[in-house]
Amino acid sequence: MNDSYVIVSGATGDMPQSVIEEYGIHVIPMTVRVGEQDYLYHPDEKELTCKAFYTELSAGAEAVTTQITPIVFKEIFETYLKAGKDVLYIAFSSGLSGTVNSARLVAQELLEDYPERKIECIDSLCASIGEGFLVYLAGKLRKEGKSFEEVTAFVKENCTKVCHWFSVDDLLHLKRGGRLSGFEAAVGTALKIKPVLSVDREGKLTVVAKVRGTKKGMEYLKERLVNDGIDTANQTVMVGHADVPEIAEQLKEQLLAEGLVKDVIVSNVGPIIGTHVGSGMFALVFLGENYKF
């Protein structure tokens, strides 16, 4: 492990706690309001579990999230700078949030006080497990002893190669976010149509297909892996889910049984992203040629 620097990301990355611990990633917890209660969501779920969150959401509770504040960025970055470590921050997509801009402003100020140190704030152009997948790959390189400069270059080169494919179950959440019209949401719900979404080269969400039923949704995700993936038989890919672990496990088993990938990491989609996609969402991310819509 190269301990001369630290990799930092936010709770939007939806990484498993086991990955965070193995690769020494600093994940910044984020605030979500569920009903009238504010929670600080940590990946280890010590304050709010994913199960409890989705139970409240399914019962009709409204949820709202907030960005990481400049004060929090300064406190975390400066702690590492004072300890003599450089900071590589991999941010949630600028196409969906202004978080990376806040981090960069803080970094500029801190580097005036710590000119001997380095801070890189990279726009991942990724969301949810796509962001987490990129952070995981960076963490692996750091564990192998790669330098700050080498890992930074890798992240910048590969952020647009992370292929996001996910299907959602609750169309009303997409309607609230302006991704579907009220008519589309009503008709789609009645016909059990599941939109398949992706993240484009600008880091923005886009609806790319509409399939009927979970089985066809899973088949579509696998087709994208086969069509767009690079050397997937030697890849570890990531599968995420919003309170549907049985679907995630089924997708994992199929990917392995069909010899499509080397290994699969399964992760919960936490409340920060879950607020915007609702329960029932499942996703597959991998490195590939982005994109052939």
Backbone bond lengths (Angstrom), bond angles and torsions (degrees), N, CA, C in turn:
res aa  C-N    CA-C-N  psi(-1)  N-CA   C-N-CA  omega(-1)  CA-C   N-CA-C  phi
1 M - - - 1.471 - - 1.524 109.79 -
2 N 1.318 116.49 130.75 1.458 120.87 175.32 1.527 107.98 -87.64
3 D 1.328 116.62 106.51 1.460 121.46 -175.06 1.521 113.44 -93.63
4 S 1.321 117.36 11.95 1.463 119.56 179.99 1.523 112.03 -78.14
5 Y 1.331 116.60 -10.12 1.460 120.39 178.36 1.519 109.88 -148.66
6 V 1.327 115.33 166.98 1.464 120.77 -179.40 1.525 108.84 -127.07
7 I 1.325 115.59 147.01 1.462 121.66 175.07 1.524 107.70 -102.22
8 V 1.324 115.23 126.42 1.465 122.14 -177.63 1.520 109.18 -119.22
9 S 1.330 116.33 142.08 1.464 121.41 174.52 1.517 108.10 -149.50
10 G 1.335 116.31 178.66 1.460 120.21 -179.61 1.509 112.79 -107.06
11 A 1.325 116.12 171.96 1.467 121.50 -179.27 1.518 112.01 -68.45
12 T 1.330 117.92 -7.59 1.462 121.19 174.69 1.525 112.06 -67.18
13 G 1.354 117.56 -15.75 1.461 121.44 -175.52 1.514 115.27 -76.33
14 D 1.325 117.26 -15.84 1.471 121.22 174.56 1.526 113.75 50.14
15 M 1.321 116.53 45.54 1.469 120.67 176.30 1.522 110.91 -88.49
16 P 1.324 118.18 147.53 1.463 119.96 173.74 1.521 110.74 -63.78
17 Q 1.313 116.40 147.32 1.460 120.90 178.62 1.526 111.20 -59.23
18 S 1.329 117.40 -33.34 1.469 120.60 179.98 1.516 111.68 -63.35
19 V 1.335 117.89 -37.82 1.466 122.12 177.79 1.524 109.97 -69.04
20 I 1.314 116.39 -43.35 1.467 121.67 179.53 1.524 110.35 -57.73
21 E 1.325 116.17 -44.96 1.463 120.57 -178.25 1.523 111.65 -71.14
22 E 1.332 117.17 -42.72 1.468 119.94 -177.06 1.519 112.00 -62.72
23 Y 1.330 116.91 -38.31 1.461 119.84 -174.46 1.524 113.31 -104.97
24 G 1.326 116.82 7.97 1.459 120.67 173.60 1.521 113.85 62.19
25 I 1.331 117.49 40.40 1.457 122.01 -179.62 1.533 110.03 -84.20
26 H 1.308 116.77 135.30 1.467 120.16 173.57 1.524 107.80 -93.10
27 V 1.326 116.88 110.52 1.451 122.06 179.31 1.529 109.15 -102.33
28 I 1.322 115.92 123.46 1.456 121.22 -179.70 1.530 108.74 -80.26
29 P 1.335 118.22 120.38 1.469 119.86 176.90 1.521 109.80 -66.12
30 M 1.333 116.46 155.14 1.459 121.00 -177.00 1.527 110.47 -132.54
31 T 1.328 114.74 155.32 1.460 120.91 -174.54 1.526 111.78 -90.33
32 V 1.315 115.62 135.72 1.466 122.10 173.00 1.519 107.70 -132.66
33 R 1.315 116.11 133.70 1.461 121.14 175.25 1.519 108.21 -100.79
34 V 1.322 116.15 123.19 1.461 122.15 178.09 1.521 106.76 -115.98
35 G 1.325 115.55 112.34 1.458 118.60 -172.38 1.513 109.59 65.69
36 E 1.313 117.26 -119.35 1.471 121.98 178.68 1.524 112.65 -105.71
37 Q 1.331 117.22 6.67 1.464 121.12 -174.33 1.521 111.30 -109.37
38 D 1.328 116.43 130.86 1.467 121.72 175.21 1.522 109.96 -93.72
39 Y 1.339 115.07 136.52 1.463 120.96 176.39 1.526 109.07 -127.93
40 L 1.321 115.93 149.13 1.457 121.13 170.32 1.520 105.99 -101.05
41 Y 1.329 115.71 110.22 1.468 118.97 -175.24 1.519 111.10 -85.23
42 H 1.326 115.32 118.50 1.457 124.05 174.77 1.529 108.69 -105.98
43 P 1.345 117.85 147.20 1.471 119.70 178.64 1.526 114.38 -58.32
44 D 1.356 117.27 -25.22 1.464 118.59 177.96 1.527 111.45 -84.52
45 E 1.346 116.54 2.17 1.462 123.38 173.66 1.527 113.00 61.66
46 K 1.330 116.86 27.82 1.464 119.14 -174.64 1.530 113.68 -69.77
47 E 1.331 116.71 -22.74 1.463 119.19 -179.76 1.524 111.97 -107.21
48 L 1.328 116.61 -31.82 1.465 121.90 179.49 1.520 108.17 -146.76
49 T 1.324 116.90 121.92 1.465 119.80 178.42 1.521 110.02 -85.15
50 C 1.306 115.68 153.68 1.467 120.17 176.53 1.520 110.58 -60.28
51 K 1.323 115.73 -41.00 1.472 119.96 -178.44 1.519 110.86 -61.03
52 A 1.333 116.69 -46.17 1.463 120.32 -179.73 1.524 110.58 -64.27
53 F 1.320 116.99 -39.40 1.459 120.71 -179.97 1.531 111.04 -61.80
54 Y 1.341 116.43 -50.99 1.463 119.17 -177.19 1.525 112.12 -68.22
55 T 1.319 116.98 -28.70 1.462 120.16 175.52 1.528 109.91 -63.65
56 E 1.343 116.25 -44.55 1.463 119.93 178.60 1.520 111.45 -67.04
57 L 1.330 116.07 -39.07 1.463 120.39 -179.87 1.530 110.16 -63.45
58 S 1.335 116.09 -43.18 1.466 120.76 179.75 1.524 111.74 -66.45
59 A 1.332 115.70 -25.89 1.469 120.09 179.45 1.530 111.98 -82.67
60 G 1.339 116.59 -0.47 1.455 119.83 176.18 1.512 116.29 106.39
61 A 1.330 117.57 0.51 1.465 119.83 179.53 1.532 110.03 -67.58
62 E 1.323 116.43 141.85 1.459 120.91 175.54 1.519 109.18 -92.27
63 A 1.316 115.81 142.48 1.464 120.73 -178.58 1.520 110.13 -124.81
64 V 1.325 115.53 144.14 1.459 122.50 179.77 1.524 108.11 -137.71
65 T 1.333 116.87 139.64 1.463 120.70 178.96 1.526 110.28 -114.43
66 T 1.335 115.54 161.80 1.463 120.93 176.72 1.529 109.36 -129.42
67 Q 1.339 115.16 154.72 1.458 120.36 179.29 1.522 110.97 -74.75
68 I 1.318 115.37 163.70 1.460 121.71 172.60 1.531 107.61 -69.99
69 T 1.316 117.04 132.17 1.469 120.91 -175.52 1.530 111.40 -84.39
70 P 1.338 117.35 156.49 1.466 120.84 175.34 1.531 112.80 -56.95
71 I 1.325 116.71 -34.27 1.470 119.98 179.37 1.518 110.61 -62.03
72 V 1.329 116.44 -42.75 1.470 120.42 179.56 1.528 110.24 -66.23
73 F 1.338 116.81 -43.70 1.466 119.71 177.62 1.527 110.86 -57.45
74 K 1.314 116.33 -46.27 1.469 119.69 -177.38 1.521 111.14 -62.19
75 E 1.317 116.49 -44.77 1.470 120.62 -178.84 1.529 111.20 -60.09
76 I 1.334 116.92 -45.33 1.466 120.53 -177.12 1.525 111.33 -72.12
77 F 1.331 116.72 -48.49 1.466 119.79 -179.01 1.529 110.82 -60.03
78 E 1.316 115.86 -45.79 1.471 119.37 -174.89 1.521 111.84 -67.10
79 T 1.327 116.75 -33.01 1.475 119.70 177.25 1.524 110.46 -57.34
80 Y 1.326 116.85 -43.26 1.462 120.49 179.89 1.525 112.31 -74.29
81 L 1.311 116.77 -38.17 1.468 119.72 178.31 1.518 110.96 -61.74
82 K 1.322 116.65 -42.97 1.473 121.07 178.53 1.525 111.20 -62.35
83 A 1.346 115.58 -30.56 1.470 120.38 179.68 1.526 112.13 -82.71
84 G 1.334 116.96 2.94 1.461 121.03 178.30 1.515 114.54 83.03
85 K 1.330 116.49 19.89 1.466 120.14 -179.44 1.535 110.94 -109.75
86 D 1.328 116.11 147.81 1.449 121.42 172.84 1.532 109.07 -85.67
87 V 1.334 116.79 163.21 1.456 121.51 -174.57 1.530 110.94 -126.85
88 L 1.330 115.46 125.45 1.461 122.02 172.51 1.526 107.09 -112.37
89 Y 1.334 115.65 107.47 1.457 120.60 -179.98 1.521 109.12 -102.64
90 I 1.336 116.34 122.98 1.462 122.99 178.62 1.518 106.94 -106.44
91 A 1.349 115.76 113.15 1.456 121.44 -168.33 1.515 113.73 -99.01
92 F 1.315 115.31 155.52 1.457 124.87 170.31 1.530 109.08 -57.54
93 S 1.310 117.37 148.37 1.458 123.23 -174.21 1.529 114.12 -51.05
94 S 1.329 115.85 132.67 1.462 120.83 175.68 1.523 111.47 -68.49
95 G 1.331 117.46 -16.98 1.459 120.73 176.62 1.506 112.91 -73.68
96 L 1.353 117.04 -10.21 1.458 121.64 -177.86 1.519 113.48 -125.35
97 S 1.337 116.54 -11.60 1.466 120.20 -175.25 1.523 110.24 -160.38
98 G 1.328 115.73 155.32 1.458 120.71 176.45 1.517 113.35 -94.09
99 T 1.326 116.93 14.87 1.464 121.67 -174.83 1.520 112.69 -57.23
100 V 1.323 118.17 -44.89 1.460 120.35 -175.73 1.519 111.37 -63.14
101 N 1.323 118.15 -33.47 1.460 120.52 178.95 1.527 111.28 -66.78
102 S 1.338 116.50 -40.04 1.463 120.50 176.34 1.525 110.82 -61.46
103 A 1.325 115.93 -43.66 1.466 120.41 -179.75 1.527 111.24 -63.49
104 R 1.316 116.85 -39.90 1.466 120.32 -178.42 1.522 111.92 -66.78
105 L 1.319 116.66 -38.37 1.465 119.68 177.62 1.521 110.94 -63.62
106 V 1.324 116.02 -42.33 1.465 120.70 177.60 1.528 110.24 -63.72
107 A 1.324 116.53 -42.66 1.467 120.90 -179.25 1.529 111.08 -61.28
108 Q 1.321 117.04 -42.13 1.465 120.44 179.40 1.523 111.66 -60.20
109 E 1.318 115.96 -42.32 1.467 120.25 179.34 1.529 111.16 -66.07
110 L 1.324 116.37 -43.57 1.469 120.09 -177.23 1.521 112.20 -67.15
111 L 1.315 116.98 -35.71 1.468 119.53 -178.68 1.516 112.18 -67.72
112 E 1.320 117.70 -20.03 1.462 120.09 173.47 1.525 110.51 -69.17
113 D 1.327 116.31 -32.16 1.469 121.28 179.12 1.524 112.57 -89.12
114 Y 1.330 116.60 -21.50 1.469 121.13 -179.36 1.533 109.04 -129.61
115 P 1.325 117.64 65.74 1.469 120.46 -174.69 1.530 114.38 -64.53
116 E 1.329 116.21 -18.41 1.468 119.79 -179.31 1.530 112.12 -83.59
117 R 1.306 117.29 -8.01 1.454 121.85 -177.03 1.534 110.54 -103.26
118 K 1.339 115.02 170.16 1.469 120.87 179.52 1.532 110.02 -126.41
119 I 1.334 115.93 138.91 1.463 122.23 172.19 1.524 107.12 -133.41
120 E 1.310 116.40 127.36 1.466 121.94 173.72 1.521 107.71 -118.85
121 C 1.329 116.61 126.44 1.457 121.77 175.54 1.528 107.31 -114.12
122 I 1.324 116.50 105.80 1.460 121.60 -173.48 1.517 110.90 -103.33
123 D 1.321 115.40 130.50 1.455 121.88 173.11 1.521 107.85 -76.21
124 S 1.325 116.77 110.25 1.467 120.35 -175.45 1.532 112.11 -70.22
125 L 1.338 116.76 -22.65 1.475 121.33 -171.90 1.527 110.82 56.92
126 C 1.324 115.72 23.39 1.459 122.75 -176.43 1.527 110.13 -126.32
127 A 1.329 115.30 162.30 1.457 121.16 179.40 1.522 110.33 -139.05
128 S 1.327 115.59 151.69 1.461 122.84 175.76 1.535 110.87 52.70
129 I 1.331 117.40 -130.66 1.456 118.39 -175.89 1.527 112.23 -68.98
130 G 1.336 117.93 -15.17 1.462 119.75 172.69 1.518 110.21 -65.38
131 E 1.328 115.28 -45.83 1.465 120.98 174.60 1.524 109.76 -62.33
132 G 1.325 115.65 -46.40 1.462 119.61 -179.43 1.514 112.58 -62.05
133 F 1.316 116.61 -36.72 1.464 122.00 178.84 1.527 110.69 -63.27
134 L 1.325 116.70 -43.71 1.465 120.96 178.44 1.528 110.63 -64.53
135 V 1.322 116.77 -40.76 1.471 120.82 177.58 1.528 110.18 -64.94
136 Y 1.319 117.03 -40.92 1.467 121.73 177.29 1.528 111.21 -58.91
137 L 1.338 116.90 -45.60 1.464 120.37 179.28 1.527 111.11 -63.27
138 A 1.329 116.32 -39.29 1.466 120.14 177.20 1.525 110.44 -65.32
139 G 1.333 116.40 -41.16 1.465 120.43 178.91 1.516 112.67 -62.58
140 K 1.334 116.36 -38.09 1.464 120.01 176.65 1.519 111.38 -60.28
141 L 1.323 116.25 -43.84 1.467 120.35 179.92 1.526 111.09 -64.71
142 R 1.326 115.89 -41.32 1.472 119.10 177.83 1.525 110.44 -62.32
143 K 1.336 117.07 -40.49 1.469 120.53 179.44 1.520 110.93 -64.46
144 E 1.335 116.48 -31.06 1.466 121.29 177.76 1.525 112.48 -76.44
145 G 1.336 117.09 -4.95 1.453 121.02 177.18 1.512 115.50 98.37
146 K 1.347 117.16 7.21 1.454 119.74 -179.27 1.530 110.70 -64.83
147 S 1.330 115.09 150.20 1.460 120.68 -176.37 1.524 111.98 -76.69
148 F 1.305 115.53 167.09 1.461 122.68 175.73 1.518 110.27 -55.21
149 E 1.319 116.64 -46.19 1.456 121.64 -178.34 1.526 111.72 -65.97
150 E 1.319 117.33 -39.33 1.463 120.94 -179.88 1.525 111.77 -66.05
151 V 1.323 116.26 -43.59 1.463 119.49 -178.89 1.528 110.63 -70.90
152 T 1.324 116.45 -38.92 1.463 120.09 177.04 1.524 110.67 -59.39
153 A 1.318 116.52 -44.95 1.471 120.91 179.36 1.524 110.94 -63.15
154 F 1.331 116.99 -40.22 1.465 121.00 179.26 1.525 110.75 -61.73
155 V 1.323 116.61 -46.80 1.463 120.21 -177.79 1.526 110.65 -62.30
156 K 1.326 116.89 -45.11 1.463 120.33 -179.73 1.528 111.62 -63.07
157 E 1.321 115.96 -36.63 1.461 120.29 -177.95 1.527 112.59 -74.56
158 N 1.340 116.20 -31.29 1.465 119.24 -171.09 1.524 115.56 -105.75
159 C 1.327 118.69 -3.21 1.467 118.54 -177.30 1.528 111.97 -61.49
160 T 1.321 117.88 -33.69 1.472 119.51 179.24 1.534 112.25 -86.12
161 K 1.336 116.78 1.48 1.457 120.36 176.60 1.528 112.39 -98.84
162 V 1.335 116.21 -4.60 1.463 119.74 176.74 1.525 108.11 -78.03
163 C 1.330 116.13 116.10 1.464 122.07 -177.98 1.524 109.58 -95.10
164 H 1.326 116.31 119.27 1.462 122.67 179.93 1.523 109.29 -102.67
165 W 1.313 116.41 128.42 1.467 120.16 173.97 1.517 108.00 -139.23
166 F 1.330 116.68 123.07 1.462 117.74 -179.74 1.526 111.57 -149.81
167 S 1.314 113.32 151.38 1.455 122.11 -179.40 1.521 108.52 -116.74
168 V 1.321 116.43 140.65 1.458 120.27 179.70 1.521 110.05 -115.94
169 D 1.314 113.91 154.62 1.459 121.03 -176.83 1.520 111.59 -104.40
170 D 1.324 115.74 -39.75 1.461 121.42 -176.95 1.523 109.57 -94.92
171 L 1.323 116.70 97.65 1.455 121.20 -175.88 1.527 112.72 -70.56
172 L 1.323 117.76 -20.66 1.462 120.03 -178.49 1.522 112.22 -65.54
173 H 1.336 116.85 -31.39 1.460 119.25 177.44 1.532 110.19 -65.99
174 L 1.321 116.52 -39.44 1.467 120.20 176.93 1.528 110.72 -66.85
175 K 1.317 116.34 -35.79 1.466 120.21 177.69 1.520 109.74 -62.20
176 R 1.327 117.01 -45.42 1.464 119.93 179.98 1.518 111.37 -61.39
177 G 1.330 115.84 -32.48 1.464 120.57 179.81 1.512 113.68 -84.63
178 G 1.350 116.44 0.47 1.453 120.08 177.28 1.512 114.99 81.65
179 R 1.345 117.66 11.89 1.459 120.71 -178.44 1.526 112.75 -87.03
180 L 1.326 116.94 -20.65 1.466 121.25 176.17 1.515 108.23 -136.75
181 S 1.337 117.13 149.53 1.457 120.61 175.28 1.521 109.22 -75.82
182 G 1.325 115.54 163.82 1.455 119.75 177.90 1.514 111.60 -61.02
183 F 1.323 117.14 -37.80 1.467 121.05 178.87 1.523 110.72 -65.24
184 E 1.349 116.37 -45.67 1.473 119.88 179.61 1.515 110.65 -61.22
185 A 1.313 116.66 -41.08 1.464 120.58 -178.70 1.521 110.63 -64.91
186 A 1.345 116.83 -42.70 1.470 120.72 -178.77 1.523 111.41 -66.96
187 V 1.336 116.36 -45.76 1.468 120.58 -179.92 1.524 110.54 -66.95
188 G 1.330 115.90 -43.89 1.462 120.14 -178.71 1.509 112.09 -62.03
189 T 1.329 116.54 -40.00 1.457 120.51 178.59 1.522 110.45 -64.77
190 A 1.332 116.65 -42.58 1.460 120.72 -179.06 1.526 112.16 -65.01
191 L 1.318 116.71 -36.56 1.471 121.33 -177.73 1.531 113.26 -93.04
192 K 1.333 116.03 2.34 1.464 122.04 -177.71 1.537 111.22 59.03
193 I 1.330 114.71 38.72 1.465 119.92 177.16 1.522 109.56 -85.92
194 K 1.313 115.12 131.97 1.458 120.70 -179.77 1.528 109.25 -110.19
195 P 1.318 118.32 116.73 1.453 118.55 174.86 1.521 110.52 -71.53
196 V 1.311 116.65 143.01 1.457 122.54 173.11 1.524 106.44 -105.76
197 L 1.318 115.88 127.24 1.456 121.49 -177.57 1.519 110.79 -116.12
198 S 1.316 114.41 162.72 1.454 120.88 175.14 1.525 108.51 -144.00
199 V 1.312 115.99 -179.41 1.459 122.51 175.38 1.514 106.79 -118.90
200 D 1.332 116.94 122.98 1.459 119.96 -174.64 1.534 111.65 -82.47
201 R 1.313 116.59 -174.73 1.464 121.27 -175.64 1.525 113.32 -67.33
202 E 1.332 116.19 -15.08 1.457 120.50 176.41 1.526 111.43 -95.79
203 G 1.328 115.62 5.26 1.453 120.04 178.56 1.511 114.37 75.86
204 K 1.336 117.19 21.90 1.455 121.74 -179.79 1.528 110.95 -106.69
205 L 1.340 115.32 149.41 1.461 119.79 177.90 1.514 110.65 -72.62
206 T 1.322 115.63 141.82 1.450 120.10 176.30 1.524 109.72 -146.31
207 V 1.338 115.89 137.38 1.464 121.12 176.27 1.522 107.94 -80.59
208 V 1.336 117.05 123.77 1.464 120.30 -174.31 1.531 113.27 -112.80
209 A 1.324 117.17 -17.98 1.469 119.66 -179.88 1.518 108.91 -162.74
210 K 1.327 115.47 164.09 1.458 121.22 174.95 1.521 107.58 -135.29
211 V 1.315 115.73 122.00 1.461 120.70 -177.80 1.523 108.88 -122.74
212 R 1.322 115.73 159.57 1.464 119.95 -179.25 1.519 110.15 -104.25
213 G 1.322 115.56 112.47 1.454 120.92 175.30 1.520 114.52 93.82
214 T 1.316 114.39 157.91 1.462 121.93 -177.24 1.523 112.16 -65.23
215 K 1.318 117.26 -42.67 1.463 120.84 -177.55 1.523 111.34 -58.63
216 K 1.331 116.84 -45.69 1.459 119.70 179.66 1.516 111.33 -69.14
217 G 1.325 115.60 -31.38 1.455 119.01 175.78 1.515 111.48 -63.14
218 M 1.317 117.08 -43.62 1.462 121.55 178.86 1.522 110.63 -64.92
219 E 1.332 116.72 -40.19 1.466 120.24 179.07 1.532 110.61 -63.42
220 Y 1.328 115.82 -38.73 1.466 119.60 -179.98 1.527 110.25 -63.76
221 L 1.335 117.08 -43.34 1.467 120.49 179.46 1.523 110.97 -61.20
222 K 1.333 116.13 -41.01 1.469 119.30 178.98 1.527 111.17 -66.62
223 E 1.325 116.46 -36.09 1.468 119.71 177.56 1.516 111.15 -61.96
224 R 1.329 116.46 -39.48 1.464 119.43 179.18 1.527 110.89 -66.30
225 L 1.314 116.07 -36.43 1.459 119.90 176.90 1.524 110.40 -61.96
226 V 1.317 116.33 -47.02 1.464 121.20 -179.11 1.523 110.73 -65.24
227 N 1.329 117.02 -42.17 1.460 120.96 -175.56 1.530 113.65 -76.56
228 D 1.316 116.40 -36.99 1.461 120.18 -170.25 1.525 114.94 -109.39
229 G 1.338 117.04 -17.52 1.460 119.98 -174.59 1.519 113.43 -70.98
230 I 1.330 114.93 152.95 1.457 122.22 177.07 1.530 108.73 -108.24
231 D 1.335 116.93 116.74 1.466 121.55 177.51 1.530 110.98 48.06
232 T 1.314 116.58 50.42 1.460 120.26 -173.35 1.527 113.43 -65.98
233 A 1.324 117.43 -25.52 1.473 119.77 -179.94 1.525 111.43 -62.42
234 N 1.327 116.97 -20.07 1.464 121.33 178.49 1.523 112.32 -109.54
235 Q 1.322 116.18 12.67 1.459 120.44 -179.23 1.524 112.23 -99.82
236 T 1.338 115.37 146.41 1.453 121.67 161.61 1.518 105.66 -95.40
237 V 1.322 117.04 123.01 1.455 121.47 -177.95 1.526 108.87 -110.67
238 M 1.319 116.60 172.87 1.460 120.23 -178.97 1.528 110.36 -123.95
239 V 1.320 114.94 134.21 1.465 122.98 175.49 1.521 107.47 -115.77
240 G 1.324 116.28 130.64 1.456 120.07 178.50 1.518 111.16 -121.40
241 H 1.322 116.00 158.60 1.460 119.34 179.34 1.524 110.36 -151.30
242 A 1.332 114.80 149.74 1.462 121.87 175.90 1.516 108.66 -107.32
243 D 1.321 115.82 87.10 1.467 123.52 176.14 1.524 113.51 66.07
244 V 1.347 116.67 27.96 1.474 120.07 173.70 1.539 108.32 -132.12
245 P 1.338 117.27 65.56 1.464 120.23 -176.48 1.521 113.19 -60.67
246 E 1.341 117.38 -29.76 1.462 119.95 -178.93 1.534 111.00 -66.37
247 I 1.312 117.81 -35.79 1.466 121.00 177.91 1.521 109.73 -69.86
248 A 1.335 116.61 -42.58 1.462 120.28 179.41 1.518 111.21 -61.54
249 E 1.322 116.85 -42.29 1.464 120.29 179.94 1.521 111.04 -67.77
250 Q 1.312 116.53 -37.82 1.465 120.50 177.78 1.530 110.79 -63.86
251 L 1.326 116.59 -43.21 1.459 120.72 178.46 1.528 110.47 -64.49
252 K 1.327 116.26 -41.99 1.471 120.55 177.37 1.524 110.42 -59.20
253 E 1.313 116.91 -48.43 1.465 121.21 -178.32 1.523 111.56 -60.70
254 Q 1.326 116.76 -39.97 1.459 120.25 179.43 1.528 111.36 -66.59
255 L 1.314 116.80 -43.59 1.466 120.95 179.90 1.526 111.23 -59.52
256 L 1.331 116.17 -41.50 1.463 120.70 -179.15 1.529 111.48 -75.72
257 A 1.320 116.41 -44.03 1.470 120.18 -178.05 1.525 111.67 -63.48
258 E 1.329 117.04 -33.56 1.459 121.25 -179.49 1.526 112.60 -87.74
259 G 1.338 116.09 2.10 1.465 120.30 176.89 1.512 114.18 66.74
260 L 1.320 116.43 27.32 1.459 120.10 -176.18 1.525 112.82 -81.17
261 V 1.346 116.46 -26.34 1.468 120.76 -177.56 1.524 110.03 -140.52
262 K 1.327 114.98 166.52 1.463 120.57 178.25 1.521 111.21 -79.28
263 D 1.338 115.88 -44.43 1.469 120.37 -178.54 1.520 108.84 -156.24
264 V 1.336 115.59 164.68 1.465 121.67 -178.18 1.522 109.38 -134.23
265 I 1.321 115.85 129.45 1.462 122.13 171.57 1.525 106.95 -101.12
266 V 1.320 116.95 126.58 1.463 121.51 178.84 1.522 109.06 -104.77
267 S 1.323 116.51 135.16 1.455 120.18 -177.73 1.518 111.93 -139.80
268 N 1.332 115.48 148.99 1.458 121.12 172.31 1.526 110.42 -72.93
269 V 1.299 116.69 142.55 1.463 121.43 167.70 1.524 105.80 -90.34
270 G 1.319 116.07 113.63 1.448 121.05 -172.56 1.516 114.54 -78.55
271 P 1.340 116.75 -177.55 1.463 122.15 -175.24 1.528 114.81 -62.42
272 I 1.334 118.31 -28.27 1.465 119.13 -177.26 1.524 110.52 -64.14
273 I 1.325 116.65 -46.90 1.462 120.91 176.50 1.525 110.39 -83.17
274 G 1.327 116.64 -35.18 1.460 121.02 -178.75 1.519 113.10 -59.08
275 T 1.319 116.56 -29.88 1.463 121.01 176.37 1.523 111.28 -56.08
276 H 1.334 116.66 -33.59 1.459 121.64 -173.16 1.535 113.91 -98.64
277 V 1.336 117.41 -16.25 1.476 119.06 -178.73 1.518 113.03 -116.30
278 G 1.324 117.73 -18.85 1.457 120.93 -179.91 1.519 112.96 75.06
279 S 1.318 116.13 171.29 1.462 120.40 179.33 1.523 109.99 -70.80
280 G 1.330 115.66 156.11 1.463 121.02 178.52 1.509 114.39 97.28
281 M 1.312 118.22 -9.71 1.466 121.11 179.62 1.530 110.04 -72.46
282 F 1.333 117.00 139.25 1.467 120.58 171.42 1.524 108.09 -137.26
283 A 1.339 115.54 150.84 1.464 119.87 -169.29 1.518 111.48 -144.75
284 L 1.332 114.45 156.60 1.458 122.89 175.24 1.521 107.84 -136.15
285 V 1.339 116.36 128.35 1.471 119.49 176.00 1.523 110.06 -128.11
286 F 1.331 115.50 148.47 1.450 121.44 -177.24 1.526 108.39 -162.44
287 L 1.323 117.16 170.12 1.454 120.89 175.23 1.530 109.12 -88.08
288 G 1.310 115.47 135.13 1.468 118.46 -179.02 1.512 112.20 -168.24
289 E 1.314 113.97 -166.52 1.460 121.20 176.11 1.520 107.84 -88.51
290 N 1.301 116.19 112.83 1.455 122.10 -173.51 1.513 110.41 -101.09
291 Y 1.235 123.21 114.74 1.441 133.00 2.09 1.513 107.89 -143.12
292 K 1.299 117.07 166.94 1.457 121.74 176.51 1.528 107.42 -127.44
293 F 1.308 117.68 71.66 1.463 121.74 -176.39 1.530 109.79 -72.22
